[in-house]
Amino acid sequence: MSNMKAVAIALTKARGVAKKTQKPFDMQMLSILIPNDQVATENYSKFGKGFQVLEMPVSDEGYQALAMLEYPIAAEFTTGMVPRFGRMETMVTGVSGTPRVIDISGAAKA
């Protein structure tokens, strides 16, 4: 387990049947903002300013804790390795400390 400070803007739960495989799915995702940094390598370059959205999978236990919160929030999220689709994957497993709700109501009027 480890902790990750982030701004979360949404929590999503989706259920359905996959079109391709016709198998049922059930997943939870936390949308967080991460810096949109500049990247420059031999084969790739990207110019970025501001933030971009990263979708993080959420464990069943993590979803129960996160579903009780209002969004957007600044918080310290716990992450860990959880089995998913037959392999281990890093997921958000909960929140530690006291999340702080971020008021963006004024931004909608801009």
N, C-alpha and C positions, 0 to 999 in steps of 0.2 A: 504494500500500500504506500502511496505517496500523496502529497497534496499539491494542488495547482490553484493559484489565484487567477481569477478571470471575471469578466463581465459576461453574464448569461442573459440573452435576450428572449429566449423561448424554450419551452419544454414541449416535446411532441410525442404522442403515442400513436402508432399506426398498426392496423390489423387488416389482413386481407388474404387473397389467394394470388400467388405469382402467375402472371400471364404465361410465361415461358414454361415453367415446370408444373404448374397447377398445384403446387404445394402451399399450404397455409403459412403465413408469417405473422409475427407479432414482435414489434420493436419499439424501443424508446430512444429518443435522441435529444441531446441538449445542444442548443445553438449558442456558441460563445464567440466573442469578438477577439481576434488576435491581430497584432500589428501587421500591416500590409507592407512588409519590408522590401527593400531592393535586393535582388539576387543577381549575381554575375558569375557564371561558370563558363567553361570552354564551350559547352553545348546549349546553354540556356541563359537568358537574361530576362529580368522583369523589373520594371519600375513601379513602385507602389507608394502610396501615401494613405494615411488614415488607417482604417481597419478593414478586415475581411471576416466573413463568417466561417467558422469551423464547426461541423456537425460531429459531436462526440456521442458514441453509443452509451446508453445508461443501463445498468443492471436492474433487475426487478426490484431489489431492495432499495437501490438508489432512487428509482422512480417514485416509490412510496414516500420517501423523505422529500424529494424535490417537488412533488405535486402539491404539497402543502404551502409552497412559497408563492409570492407575487413576483412578476417579472416586469422590467429588467432588474437584475440584481448584481451587485459586486459581492463576491464571496470567495471562500477558500473551499474548493471541491476536493473530495478524496477520490483517488483513482486506484484501480487494481486490475490484476489479470483475472479474467472471468471466462469460462468456456462458452463459446458461441459458434454455432454452425460447425461443430466438430474440431474447433481449434481454440487456442487461448488468445484473447484479445483484451487490449487495454480499454477499460470502461470507467465511466463515472459511477462511483459506488455510494456517494452521499455528499454531505456538506458538513464542514466543521466550523465551529464558532458561530457568530451571529451574522447572517447575510444582511447587506444594506440595500434597500430598495432605491433605485435610481429614478428620479422624477424626470420624465422626458415630455410631459404634457405641453410645456412651452415650445418645444421643438416642432410639434405638429402645426403650430400656428405660424411658423416662419415662412 
